[in-house]
Amino acid sequence: MRARDRRFGVWAPNARTVDVVLGDLGTFPLTPVPASASAPAGGWWELAESPVLPDAPLDYGYVVDGEGPFPDPRSLRQPAGVHELSREFDPREHAWTDGAWEGRDLAGALIYELHIGTFTPEGTLDSAIGRLDHLVELGVEAVEVLPVNAFNGTHNWGYDGVLWYAVQEQYGGPAAYQRFVEACHARGLAVIQDVVYNHLGPSGNYLPKFGPYLGQGASTWGVNVNLDGPLSDEVRRYVLDNAEYWLREQHVDGLRLDAVHALQDHGATHLLEALAVLADELAGETGRPRTLIAESDLNDPKLIRARSHHGYGLHAQWDDDVHHSIHANLTGEDTGYYADFADPDALVKVFRRGFFHDGTWSSFRERFHGRPLDPDIPFTRLVVFSQDHDQIGNRAVGDRLTATLDPGRLAVAAALTLLGPFTPMLFMGEEWAASTPWQFFTSHPEPELGKATAEGRIAEFARMGWDPAVVPDPQDPETFLRSKLDWSELDRPESARMLDWYRTLTGVRRTIPADVPATEVAYAEGVFRFRRGDLLVEASLSGTGLGEAPAGAVAAFDKAVRVSRD
């Protein structure tokens, strides 16, 4: 329920009766709202006559055709979990102190991806605030927070959310989220919230009890959301209102849109275009930039092409091809989707053209894939990384590059990510070469679902040749605990040295205008080179062999990588 709207309106187009349970006050019938020009299909219900309500926030839920009570689909708070009653929460009661925050253009900015539950030992938004100064000193300009929407259980990556408006209580709930955003803005950090609009989690999803939120077909993660079928207008409005909630009410600066290739929308105006229009309108209204970043495996520039040129007008998209090129060439892994990227020419191509698969044959997909990036689209519209939550967590044992690479090659990965012509993103802890893994973890309370999740994960990697005994059980609490960052590692000399290297690189990066392209990109005799303006970056893909750095070098790490100016 939005901003203490005490009519307790809810959309249930196929219901015969809808009642609202109001805490200890009792159960009250809702009345159908007549159809209107903005909602011609109708389907909304609300209290026609409200009882006398206390000033304090009420717990409430809905009974649909005698079933329930169920939580509010637009619930902003679930203090007892996703199966229980919702609680009123008015985001506008918070006295914001970020009025001086003018926002940040995220093109070319340094992004830091973090998961609230594993970023600190406490795993809360308030405890995360205590580590923000570390990010500022590192040179970070925006934090990207993995999904915080309410899920069943106590710990999860966040992609099993079922109530998209509510902040998970274990993280501190919506009030703590406001404090976190405010603390970020006070330090000059933008906030990007990861949101999932392509599916709902497997436990606690009561939306189908209310209406046709789900459509036809399914993806890897579940049944598709109904974006273009009968009565889909209200489902789309549910998504758009959610985006507006984060961007307006919670003062978020941008959204990372999860797996947009799984959004099944064949309408004339794709949901992504509608989201981009919303973000641009909010930016114009408030004077603060609002950025939408798509995660997509399509390599399709239409996502970030201007709407005037028949694109969707999103502001950036992830570029996995850069990750795959860096990873394959530094680790030597050449199986699965890394097979096409194992040659150094792949690294050369992505620095020259953005995408590797731009209409080329993909051996992993066994078809041609992608299309060329438009010449007028700057590379800062591509978000790149050498590590992220997916590329680490979806490995069998959740091992970071630290488990595979020596310090020299870790330094190379950092230099290619931070000094390239793209918008760089770091994954929490990589700046000090964290040794802790980041594994796939869940906490499904239902025994059957938990067992199926664990067995499915282990069987998946057993088919790839992994010993089932070494694949972590996602339901084991130790899997979650192992994935928490160990901040005491910063006291180790090798960690302090890597952190200093990252800080050096971010300092160098700030001296280069974001829109300066990479030129003279080449690979020869084991060394990858490129220029950005007067800056020359030379990196040995073996982590050794560059020789001593010249006296005028701007930065150097052993004989692995050096940065110099003409």
C-alpha positions as CSV (number, residue, x, y, z in Angstrom):
1,M,0.0,0.0,0.0
2,R,1.5,3.3,-1.1
3,A,2.0,6.2,1.4
4,R,-0.6,5.1,4.0
5,D,-3.4,5.1,1.5
6,R,-6.0,3.9,4.0
7,R,-8.6,2.9,1.5
8,F,-6.6,-0.3,1.3
9,G,-7.1,-0.6,-2.5
10,V,-6.1,-3.8,-4.3
11,W,-6.3,-5.1,-7.8
12,A,-8.2,-8.4,-8.0
13,P,-10.0,-8.5,-11.4
14,N,-11.4,-12.0,-11.2
15,A,-12.5,-12.0,-7.6
16,R,-16.1,-12.3,-6.5
17,T,-15.4,-10.9,-3.0
18,V,-12.4,-9.2,-1.4
19,D,-12.1,-8.4,2.3
20,V,-9.3,-6.7,4.2
21,V,-8.1,-7.9,7.6
22,L,-7.1,-4.9,9.7
23,G,-5.0,-6.1,12.6
24,D,-7.1,-6.7,15.7
25,L,-9.9,-4.5,14.3
26,G,-11.5,-7.3,12.3
27,T,-12.3,-8.1,8.7
28,F,-14.0,-5.6,6.5
29,P,-15.5,-6.0,3.0
30,L,-14.0,-4.1,0.0
31,T,-16.1,-2.6,-2.7
32,P,-15.4,-2.8,-6.5
33,V,-14.2,0.5,-7.9
34,P,-16.0,1.5,-11.2
35,A,-13.9,1.2,-14.3
36,S,-12.4,4.5,-15.5
37,A,-10.6,5.9,-18.5
38,S,-7.2,5.2,-17.0
39,A,-8.3,1.7,-15.9
40,P,-11.0,0.6,-18.4
41,A,-10.8,-3.1,-17.4
42,G,-11.5,-2.2,-13.7
43,G,-10.7,-4.9,-11.2
44,W,-9.8,-2.6,-8.3
45,W,-11.4,-2.9,-4.8
46,E,-11.2,-0.5,-1.8
47,L,-12.9,0.3,1.5
48,A,-16.1,2.2,0.9
49,E,-16.5,3.1,4.5
50,S,-13.4,3.0,6.7
51,P,-13.6,2.1,10.4
52,V,-11.9,4.3,12.9
53,L,-8.2,3.5,12.5
54,P,-5.4,4.1,14.9
55,D,-2.6,6.4,14.0
56,A,0.0,3.6,14.4
57,P,0.8,1.5,11.4
58,L,-1.6,-1.5,11.0
59,D,-0.9,-5.0,10.1
60,Y,-3.2,-6.0,7.3
61,G,-3.9,-8.5,4.6
62,Y,-6.5,-9.5,2.0
63,V,-9.0,-12.4,1.8
64,V,-9.9,-13.2,-1.8
65,D,-12.9,-15.3,-2.4
66,G,-12.6,-16.7,1.1
67,E,-8.9,-17.6,0.8
68,G,-6.3,-15.8,2.9
69,P,-5.4,-13.5,4.3
70,F,-2.6,-12.8,1.9
71,P,0.0,-10.0,2.0
72,D,-0.6,-6.9,-0.1
73,P,1.0,-7.3,-3.5
74,R,2.3,-3.7,-3.1
75,S,3.3,-4.2,0.5
76,L,6.1,-1.9,1.6
77,R,6.9,-3.9,4.8
78,Q,6.7,-7.6,5.8
79,P,7.9,-7.7,9.4
80,A,7.0,-11.4,10.0
81,G,7.9,-12.6,6.5
82,V,6.3,-13.0,3.1
83,H,3.6,-15.5,4.2
84,E,2.3,-13.1,6.9
85,L,0.3,-9.9,7.1
86,S,1.8,-6.7,5.6
87,R,2.4,-3.6,7.7
88,E,1.7,-0.1,6.7
89,F,4.7,2.1,6.0
90,D,4.7,5.6,4.7
91,P,8.1,6.4,3.0
92,R,7.2,10.1,3.0
93,E,7.4,10.3,6.8
94,H,11.2,10.2,6.5
95,A,12.8,13.6,6.9
96,W,15.3,13.3,4.1
97,T,18.6,15.2,4.5
98,D,20.0,14.7,1.0
99,G,18.5,17.9,-0.5
100,A,22.0,19.0,-1.6
101,W,22.6,15.8,-3.6
102,E,22.5,16.7,-7.3
103,G,22.8,13.1,-8.5
104,R,25.5,11.7,-10.7
105,D,25.8,10.8,-14.4
106,L,26.8,7.2,-14.2
107,A,28.4,7.0,-17.6
108,G,32.0,6.2,-16.9
109,A,31.5,6.2,-13.1
110,L,33.1,3.5,-11.0
111,I,30.4,1.2,-9.7
112,Y,30.7,-1.2,-6.8
113,E,28.4,-4.2,-6.6
114,L,27.6,-5.5,-3.1
115,H,25.2,-7.9,-1.4
116,I,23.8,-6.5,1.9
117,G,23.7,-9.9,3.6
118,T,27.4,-10.7,3.0
119,F,29.0,-7.3,2.8
120,T,29.4,-7.1,6.5
121,P,29.4,-9.6,9.4
122,E,26.0,-8.3,10.5
123,G,24.5,-8.4,7.0
124,T,22.3,-5.3,7.5
125,L,21.9,-1.9,5.7
126,D,22.9,0.0,8.9
127,S,26.1,-2.0,9.2
128,A,26.8,-1.4,5.5
129,I,26.8,2.3,6.2
130,G,29.8,1.8,8.4
131,R,31.9,0.6,5.4
132,L,30.9,3.4,2.9
133,D,34.0,5.5,3.8
134,H,36.1,2.5,2.6
135,L,34.4,2.8,-0.8
136,V,34.9,6.5,-1.0
137,E,38.6,6.1,-0.3
138,L,38.7,3.4,-3.0
139,G,37.4,5.9,-5.5
140,V,33.9,4.3,-5.9
141,E,31.2,6.7,-7.3
142,A,28.1,4.4,-7.2
143,V,27.1,1.4,-5.2
144,E,25.0,-1.3,-7.0
145,V,23.0,-3.2,-4.4
146,L,21.8,-6.8,-5.2
147,P,18.0,-7.2,-4.8
148,V,16.6,-6.3,-1.4
149,N,13.0,-7.2,-2.2
150,A,11.3,-9.5,0.3
151,F,12.0,-13.2,-0.1
152,N,11.1,-16.3,2.0
153,G,13.7,-17.3,4.4
154,T,16.6,-15.4,6.1
155,H,19.3,-15.3,3.4
156,N,19.3,-15.4,-0.3
157,W,21.0,-13.7,-3.3
158,G,17.8,-11.7,-3.7
159,Y,16.6,-13.1,-7.0
160,D,13.9,-15.2,-5.3
161,G,11.9,-12.1,-4.2
162,V,8.1,-12.2,-4.2
163,L,7.1,-8.8,-2.9
164,W,9.0,-6.3,-5.0
165,Y,8.1,-3.2,-3.0
166,A,9.1,-4.5,0.4
167,V,12.7,-4.4,1.8
168,Q,13.8,-7.7,3.4
169,E,13.4,-7.4,7.2
170,Q,16.7,-9.2,7.9
171,Y,18.4,-6.2,6.2
172,G,16.5,-3.7,8.3
173,G,13.4,-3.0,6.4
174,P,12.4,0.1,4.4
175,A,13.4,2.7,7.1
176,A,17.0,1.2,7.2
177,Y,17.0,1.4,3.4
178,Q,16.3,5.1,3.5
179,R,19.1,5.6,6.0
180,F,21.5,3.7,3.7
181,V,20.6,5.8,0.6
182,E,20.9,9.0,2.6
183,A,24.3,7.9,3.9
184,C,25.5,7.1,0.4
185,H,24.4,10.5,-0.9
186,A,26.1,12.3,2.0
187,R,29.4,10.8,0.8
188,G,28.8,11.5,-2.9
189,L,27.9,8.0,-3.7
190,A,25.0,7.2,-6.1
191,V,22.8,4.2,-5.4
192,I,21.8,1.7,-8.1
193,Q,19.2,-0.8,-7.0
194,D,19.1,-4.2,-8.7
195,V,15.5,-5.2,-9.5
196,V,14.0,-8.3,-10.9
197,Y,11.0,-8.0,-13.2
198,N,11.3,-11.2,-15.2
199,H,10.1,-13.7,-12.6
200,L,9.0,-14.3,-9.1
201,G,10.5,-16.6,-6.4
202,P,9.3,-20.1,-5.8
203,S,8.0,-19.5,-2.3
204,G,5.5,-16.9,-1.0
205,N,4.3,-15.7,-4.4
206,Y,0.6,-14.9,-3.8
207,L,0.2,-12.6,-6.7
208,P,-1.7,-15.2,-8.8
209,K,-4.3,-15.3,-6.0
210,F,-5.1,-11.7,-6.9
211,G,-4.9,-11.6,-10.7
212,P,-3.1,-12.7,-13.9
213,Y,0.3,-11.4,-12.9
214,L,1.9,-14.4,-14.6
215,G,1.7,-15.1,-18.3
216,Q,2.4,-17.9,-20.8
217,G,5.7,-19.7,-21.0
218,A,8.6,-19.9,-18.6
219,S,12.3,-19.1,-18.3
220,T,15.1,-20.8,-16.4
221,W,13.8,-19.0,-13.2
222,G,10.1,-19.6,-13.4
223,V,6.8,-18.6,-15.2
224,N,7.0,-15.4,-17.2
225,V,5.4,-12.2,-15.9
226,N,2.3,-11.2,-17.9
227,L,3.5,-8.2,-19.8
228,D,1.4,-8.5,-23.0
229,G,-1.5,-10.8,-22.3
230,P,-5.1,-10.2,-21.2
231,L,-5.3,-7.7,-18.3
232,S,-1.5,-7.1,-18.6
233,D,-2.0,-3.3,-18.4
234,E,-2.3,-3.4,-14.6
235,V,0.7,-5.8,-14.4
236,R,2.8,-3.4,-16.4
237,R,1.6,-0.6,-14.1
238,Y,2.6,-2.7,-11.1
239,V,6.2,-2.9,-12.6
240,L,6.3,0.8,-13.5
241,D,5.0,1.9,-10.2
242,N,7.7,-0.3,-8.5
243,A,10.4,1.4,-10.5
244,E,9.0,4.8,-9.6
245,Y,8.8,3.8,-5.9
246,W,12.6,3.2,-5.8
247,L,13.5,6.2,-7.9
248,R,11.2,8.7,-6.3
249,E,10.2,7.6,-2.8
250,Q,13.5,5.9,-1.9
251,H,15.7,8.5,-3.7
252,V,17.5,5.8,-5.7
253,D,19.6,7.1,-8.6
254,G,19.3,4.1,-10.9
255,L,18.1,0.6,-11.4
256,R,19.9,-2.5,-12.7
257,L,17.3,-4.5,-14.6
258,D,17.9,-8.2,-14.1
259,A,18.0,-10.5,-17.2
260,V,15.9,-8.3,-19.5
261,H,16.2,-11.0,-22.2
262,A,13.7,-13.0,-20.2
263,L,11.1,-10.2,-20.4
264,Q,8.5,-11.6,-22.8
265,D,6.7,-8.5,-24.2
266,H,5.4,-8.3,-27.7
267,G,3.4,-5.1,-27.3
268,A,4.0,-2.1,-29.4
269,T,5.8,-0.3,-26.6
270,H,8.1,-2.7,-24.8
271,L,8.2,-2.5,-21.1
272,L,11.9,-1.5,-21.2
273,E,11.0,1.6,-23.3
274,A,8.3,2.5,-20.9
275,L,10.7,2.2,-18.0
276,A,13.2,4.4,-19.8
277,V,10.5,7.0,-20.5
278,L,9.6,7.0,-16.8
279,A,13.2,7.4,-15.7
280,D,13.8,10.3,-18.1
281,E,10.6,12.0,-17.0
282,L,11.7,11.7,-13.3
283,A,15.1,13.1,-14.1
284,G,13.6,16.1,-15.8
285,E,11.1,16.7,-13.0
286,T,13.7,16.4,-10.2
287,G,16.8,17.6,-11.9
288,R,18.7,14.5,-10.8
289,P,19.9,11.9,-13.4
290,R,18.1,8.6,-13.3
291,T,20.0,5.7,-14.9
292,L,18.6,2.3,-16.1
293,I,21.2,-0.4,-16.7
294,A,20.1,-3.6,-18.4
295,E,21.6,-7.0,-17.8
296,S,21.2,-8.7,-21.1
297,D,22.9,-11.6,-23.0
298,L,21.6,-10.5,-26.3
299,N,24.4,-8.2,-27.4
300,D,21.7,-6.0,-28.9
301,P,22.4,-2.3,-29.1
302,K,18.6,-1.6,-29.4
303,L,18.5,-1.6,-25.6
304,I,20.6,1.5,-25.4
305,R,19.9,3.1,-28.7
306,A,18.0,6.4,-28.5
307,R,14.2,6.1,-28.8
308,S,14.4,8.7,-31.7
309,H,16.4,6.0,-33.5
310,H,13.9,3.2,-32.7
311,G,15.7,1.9,-29.6
312,Y,14.5,1.5,-26.1
313,G,16.5,4.4,-24.7
314,L,18.0,2.6,-21.7
315,H,21.2,4.3,-20.4
316,A,23.6,1.3,-20.2
317,Q,23.9,-2.4,-20.4
318,W,26.2,-5.0,-19.0
319,D,28.8,-6.4,-21.4
320,D,29.7,-10.0,-20.5
321,D,32.0,-10.2,-23.6
322,V,34.6,-8.0,-21.8
323,H,34.4,-10.2,-18.7
324,H,34.7,-13.4,-20.7
325,S,37.7,-12.1,-22.7
326,I,39.6,-11.0,-19.6
327,H,38.8,-14.2,-17.7
328,A,39.7,-16.6,-20.4
329,N,42.9,-14.9,-21.3
330,L,44.1,-14.6,-17.7
331,T,42.9,-18.0,-16.3
332,G,43.4,-20.1,-19.5
333,E,39.8,-21.5,-19.1
334,D,38.5,-22.3,-22.5
335,T,35.4,-24.5,-22.0
336,G,31.7,-23.6,-22.1
337,Y,31.1,-20.0,-23.0
338,Y,34.8,-19.2,-22.5
339,A,35.7,-21.2,-25.6
340,D,35.2,-18.3,-28.1
341,F,37.2,-15.9,-25.9
342,A,40.4,-17.8,-25.2
343,D,42.4,-16.1,-28.0
344,P,43.9,-12.7,-27.2
345,D,42.2,-11.4,-30.3
346,A,38.9,-11.5,-28.4
347,L,40.4,-9.0,-25.9
348,V,41.6,-6.8,-28.8
349,K,38.1,-6.9,-30.4
350,V,36.1,-6.0,-27.3
351,F,38.4,-3.0,-26.6
352,R,38.0,-1.9,-30.2
353,R,34.3,-2.7,-30.9
354,G,32.6,-3.3,-27.5
355,F,31.0,-6.6,-28.3
356,F,32.9,-9.7,-29.4
357,H,29.8,-11.5,-30.6
358,D,28.4,-8.8,-32.9
359,G,26.8,-11.2,-35.4
360,T,29.6,-13.8,-35.1
361,W,29.3,-17.6,-34.6
362,S,28.8,-18.5,-30.9
363,S,30.1,-22.1,-30.4
364,F,28.4,-22.1,-27.0
365,R,25.0,-21.2,-28.4
366,E,25.6,-23.1,-31.7
367,R,24.3,-20.1,-33.7
368,F,25.2,-16.6,-34.8
369,H,24.8,-14.1,-32.0
370,G,24.6,-10.4,-31.4
371,R,25.0,-7.4,-33.7
372,P,27.5,-4.5,-34.0
373,L,27.3,-1.6,-31.5
374,D,26.1,1.5,-33.2
375,P,29.0,3.8,-34.1
376,D,27.5,6.7,-32.2
377,I,27.0,4.8,-28.9
378,P,29.9,5.5,-26.6
379,F,31.6,2.6,-24.8
380,T,30.7,4.2,-21.5
381,R,27.2,2.8,-22.1
382,L,28.7,-0.6,-21.5
383,V,29.2,-1.7,-17.9
384,V,32.2,-4.1,-17.6
385,F,33.9,-6.1,-14.9
386,S,36.4,-8.9,-14.3
387,Q,34.3,-10.3,-11.5
388,D,30.6,-10.0,-10.5
389,H,28.1,-11.9,-8.4
390,D,27.0,-14.2,-11.3
391,Q,30.4,-15.0,-12.7
392,I,31.7,-16.0,-9.3
393,G,28.6,-17.4,-7.6
394,N,27.6,-19.5,-10.6
395,R,30.9,-21.4,-10.5
396,A,30.7,-24.8,-8.8
397,V,32.4,-23.7,-5.6
398,G,31.9,-19.9,-5.9
399,D,35.6,-19.2,-6.2
400,R,36.9,-15.8,-7.0
401,L,39.8,-15.0,-9.4
402,T,41.9,-14.9,-6.2
403,A,41.7,-18.7,-6.1
404,T,43.2,-19.1,-9.6
405,L,45.4,-16.1,-10.4
406,D,48.7,-14.9,-8.9
407,P,48.9,-11.2,-7.8
408,G,50.4,-10.1,-11.1
409,R,47.4,-11.4,-13.1
410,L,45.0,-10.0,-10.6
411,A,46.6,-6.7,-11.1
412,V,46.2,-7.0,-14.8
413,A,42.5,-7.8,-14.5
414,A,42.1,-4.7,-12.3
415,A,44.0,-2.5,-14.8
416,L,42.0,-3.7,-17.8
417,T,38.7,-3.1,-16.0
418,L,39.5,0.2,-14.4
419,L,41.5,1.9,-17.2
420,G,39.5,0.6,-20.2
421,P,37.1,2.9,-22.1
422,F,34.0,1.4,-20.5
423,T,32.0,2.0,-17.3
424,P,33.8,-0.2,-14.8
425,M,32.2,-2.2,-12.0
426,L,34.0,-4.0,-9.1
427,F,32.5,-6.8,-7.0
428,M,32.8,-6.4,-3.2
429,G,36.1,-7.5,-1.8
430,E,38.0,-7.8,-5.1
431,E,39.9,-4.6,-4.3
432,W,41.9,-6.4,-1.6
433,A,41.9,-9.8,-3.4
434,A,39.4,-11.3,-0.9
435,S,39.9,-15.0,-0.4
436,T,36.4,-15.7,0.8
437,P,34.2,-17.4,-1.9
438,W,30.8,-16.1,-3.0
439,Q,28.7,-19.2,-3.3
440,F,25.1,-19.8,-4.3
441,F,23.0,-19.9,-1.0
442,T,19.4,-20.2,-0.2
443,S,17.3,-20.6,3.0
444,H,14.0,-22.0,1.8
445,P,12.0,-23.0,4.9
446,E,10.0,-25.6,3.0
447,P,11.9,-29.0,3.3
448,E,10.9,-30.2,-0.2
449,L,11.9,-27.0,-1.9
450,G,15.1,-26.8,0.0
451,K,15.9,-30.4,-0.9
452,A,15.1,-29.9,-4.6
453,T,17.2,-26.7,-4.8
454,A,20.2,-28.4,-3.2
455,E,19.9,-31.6,-5.2
456,G,19.4,-29.7,-8.5
457,R,22.5,-27.5,-7.9
458,I,24.7,-30.5,-7.1
459,A,23.4,-32.6,-10.0
460,E,24.0,-29.7,-12.4
461,F,27.7,-29.6,-11.6
462,A,28.0,-33.3,-11.4
463,R,27.0,-33.5,-15.0
464,M,29.9,-31.2,-15.8
465,G,32.3,-33.6,-14.0
466,W,32.4,-32.0,-10.6
467,D,32.6,-34.3,-7.5
468,P,29.2,-33.8,-5.8
469,A,31.0,-33.9,-2.5
470,V,32.8,-30.5,-3.2
471,V,29.8,-28.6,-4.5
472,P,28.4,-26.6,-1.6
473,D,24.8,-27.3,-0.5
474,P,23.0,-24.0,-1.0
475,Q,20.7,-24.7,1.9
476,D,23.6,-25.3,4.4
477,P,23.9,-22.1,6.6
478,E,27.7,-22.5,6.3
479,T,27.5,-21.8,2.6
480,F,26.0,-18.4,3.4
481,L,28.5,-17.7,6.2
482,R,31.5,-18.7,4.1
483,S,30.4,-16.1,1.5
484,K,30.6,-13.1,4.0
485,L,33.5,-10.8,3.4
486,D,36.3,-11.1,6.0
487,W,37.3,-7.5,6.6
488,S,40.2,-8.6,8.8
489,E,42.0,-9.6,5.6
490,L,42.8,-6.0,5.1
491,D,45.5,-6.4,7.7
492,R,47.4,-8.8,5.5
493,P,50.3,-7.2,3.6
494,E,49.3,-8.8,0.3
495,S,45.7,-7.5,0.7
496,A,46.9,-4.0,1.6
497,R,49.2,-4.0,-1.4
498,M,46.3,-5.0,-3.8
499,L,44.1,-2.4,-2.2
500,D,46.8,0.2,-2.8
501,W,47.0,-0.9,-6.5
502,Y,43.2,-0.5,-6.9
503,R,43.4,3.0,-5.3
504,T,46.2,3.9,-7.6
505,L,44.3,2.8,-10.7
506,T,41.1,4.7,-9.7
507,G,43.2,7.8,-9.2
508,V,44.7,7.4,-12.7
509,R,41.2,6.8,-14.1
510,R,40.0,10.1,-12.7
511,T,42.6,11.9,-14.9
512,I,41.1,10.5,-18.1
513,P,37.9,12.0,-19.5
514,A,35.3,9.2,-19.5
515,D,34.6,9.6,-23.2
516,V,38.2,9.1,-24.4
517,P,38.2,5.9,-26.5
518,A,40.8,3.2,-26.5
519,T,43.2,3.5,-29.5
520,E,46.2,1.5,-30.7
521,V,44.7,-1.6,-29.2
522,A,47.0,-4.5,-29.9
523,Y,48.4,-7.8,-28.7
524,A,51.9,-9.1,-29.4
525,E,54.4,-11.4,-27.7
526,G,52.2,-11.9,-24.6
527,V,51.5,-8.2,-24.0
528,F,48.2,-6.5,-24.5
529,R,48.4,-2.7,-25.1
530,F,46.1,0.2,-25.6
531,R,46.1,4.0,-25.3
532,R,43.6,6.4,-23.9
533,G,44.6,9.9,-24.8
534,D,48.2,10.2,-23.7
535,L,48.0,7.2,-21.4
536,L,49.6,3.9,-22.4
537,V,48.6,0.7,-20.7
538,E,50.7,-2.4,-21.1
539,A,49.6,-5.7,-19.6
540,S,51.3,-9.1,-19.6
541,L,48.6,-11.7,-19.9
542,S,50.9,-14.2,-18.1
543,G,51.5,-11.8,-15.3
544,T,55.2,-11.5,-15.8
545,G,57.8,-10.5,-18.5
546,L,57.3,-6.7,-19.0
547,G,60.7,-5.8,-17.6
548,E,61.3,-3.0,-15.3
549,A,58.9,0.0,-15.4
550,P,60.4,3.1,-16.9
551,A,61.3,6.0,-14.6
552,G,58.3,8.0,-15.8
553,A,55.7,5.3,-15.3
554,V,52.5,6.5,-13.7
555,A,51.8,3.1,-12.1
556,A,53.2,-0.4,-12.2
557,F,52.7,-3.7,-10.5
558,D,55.7,-5.9,-10.6
559,K,56.4,-7.0,-14.2
560,A,52.8,-7.7,-14.9
561,V,51.3,-4.3,-15.8
562,R,52.5,-0.7,-16.2
563,V,50.9,2.6,-17.0
564,S,52.8,5.5,-18.5
565,R,52.2,8.8,-20.2
566,D,53.8,10.3,-23.3
